[in-house]
Amino acid sequence: MAIVHFRPLIVCLALSLIFLLGVIWAIRPEPSWVGFGSPEATLSKQAIEKALLESKTSDGLAPAGLRIPIVWFRTPENRIIRVTLREMSFEDDRIDGFRIPPDQRVAIVSSVDQKVYVSSGSSGPILRGCALTRLDGRAMLPGSIDVIPCQGVYSKLGIASIVNVAIVTFSNDQLDLPPCFSLLYEQQGDKGYQECMLDQLRSGIGSIIAAKEGGNTFDLLILPELTTGHGGLSKRQFYATFFSLLGNKLSDATARKLLPSEIVLQVWSHDRPGSFLQTIDGIRREIDGSVEAFSKIDHPARSISWLRLAGIAGGLSLAISGMLIFPRLQAVFPALQSLASAPTATSLLAWIVICFGLADSLYGLAGSATPPWEEYTQLGLGVLIVPIAAPVIKALKSVQDSITG
C-alpha cells in the first residue's frame, strides 16, 4: 500500500486553522446563567430598580401596557426561563394590556375559595372569561390548585387553562366568617392569621409555577399578586414567597423541567392608587431570593480538554512553518524533519498522540487555573509540548531503527 505524502504547506495551514478555532473558543465569554432584565438585554439590578421607579405615572399608577423584564435564568439543560412584569386587567370579555403570544400554551391563575367561587377582584372576570362560575362538588383544600381547561371568550384569546388556587379560604364553609381562620389560629389573632395565609400562599405558589394539565406543561403563566387583596398580605410578602419558591424550583433538576418558559407577574393598580409603588418596593427588595438560590447550583462546565489538541496543532504548525522558512532548524529538531519535508498521516498521528499523552500527564498544571486562564493554559501547554516531545520521538525512532536493523 502506497504511503500518501502531504504538502507541508497544506498541513501547516490546516494545523493553523485548528489552532485558530481553539483560540476563538478560549476567548469567547463564558455563557451567563442568570441575569436581570432579559438574555437579549441583560441589565444590572440597579438598572431594573431604576426602570421600575421611572415606569410609574405622575399619580403613582402603572402606565397602560407596561412591560418590564425582571430576571432570567438559563438552566443546565439550556432552557431560558424569564420573569416579566406586566400591567394588565381582566374583563369578562377581554384582557387589556396583554396580547397572548400565538402557538404557546398559556395558563392564567385565579384565586378562589374552597368552593371554587369568587366574584370580586380579578378572579371573577377570569372565571367568567373561561366560562367557569361555581363548580359544585369540586371543593378544594386550602393551598391546593386545580388546573381546568379554559373555555368561553378567554379560550379564543389564547388562554389554554385556568389554574384555580385556594388560598383565601373560609372556616367551616361559612363565607361570612373571616378568611383563613380555624380553631387552630383564631385564638392567635393577626399573627396566627398571617402565618396561616403565608403557609397557604407557599403551598399554592409552589404548585402553581410547576403546574401542568394532562401531562403537558405551560409555555407562559400569568400570575396575579395573590393574597394582596382579600388575603390581607403585603405585596412584599407575596414577592418574597414567589422569588424564594422559584429559586427552590430552579435548584431542583426535576422541578425546573416543569417550569414555564415565562412567568408574567400581573399588576393592575388603577383601582387602588399607590398599590403600584408597593409592587415596585416588593420586587426591588425580594428579587435576589431566586437569583441567589439559582447561582448556587452546579452548571455544566465548558469542555476544554480539546484545547490541548488545538494547542498541539498550533505548536506543530509553528514548527513546520519555522523549518520551511529556516531550513537550518531541521538540524536542531531532526525529529521534525519528516514533517517539514514529506509529512504522512502516520507521522502526523504519531506526533499528535505522543504530544497529547505528554500534555495529559501535565494536565494538573492547567486544572489548577480558573477561567479564562484555564483555557489559555490548555492552549499554551499544547504549543509548548511539541518541542518537549521532539527528543521523545527521536528516542522512540532510534529504538525502532535498532530493532528493525
Secondary structure by P-SEA (a helix, b strand, c coil): cbbbbccaaaaaaaaaaaaaaaaaaaacccccccccccccccccaaaaaaaaaacccccccccccccccccccccccbbbbbbbbbbbccccccccccccccccbbbbbbbbcccccccccaaaaaaaaacccccccccccccbbbbbbbccccccccccbbbbbccccccccccccccccccccccccaaaaaaaaaaaaaaaaaaaaacccccccccbbbbcccccccccccaaaaaaaaaaaaaaaaacaaaaaacccbbbbccccccccaaaaaaaaaaaaccaaaaaaaaacccccccccaaaaaaaaaaaaaaaaaaaacccccccccccccccccccaaaaaaaaaaaaaaaaaaccccccccaaaaaaaaaaaaaaacccaaaaaaaaaaaaaaaac
